[in-house]
Amino acid sequence: MALIAFAALIAASAAAPQFLAHAPVAVAHAPVAVAAEEYDPHPQYSFSYSVNDAVTGDNKGQTETRDGDVVQGSYSLVEPDGSRRVVEYTADSVNGFNAVVHKEAAVAHAPVAVAHAPVAYLH
């Protein structure tokens, strides 16, 4: 009897392990409505801005227009030495991006921004 129990123990330990797996689960998501993106075959825009801040000395501006695939514009700024840098640019599908930089002599030195330290109040 002990021999049969021992043989059964050896047979049980030599058996291949059994793995339990979950059954596959089918997942279905609800369809999502996708809005068609508007396409403008001939986009057009125009904008410009300028800044002239006497407190900070910030003096710059930009203007740009687009007509189809052609963009033209310019921007300018006052350099620390008082000169003005002007960049005129164009961009199109044939010539790519082209910029021409001009530097205008300083008429007057650029204003220096001065920041004063806050005053401490003692009570």
Protein Blocks (a to p, Z undefined) as FASTA:
>chain_A
ZZmmmmmmmmmmmpccdddddddddddddddddddddddfbgcdddddddddfknopacd
dddddehjaccdddddddfkopacdddddddfknopaddddddddfbdcddddddddddd
dZZ
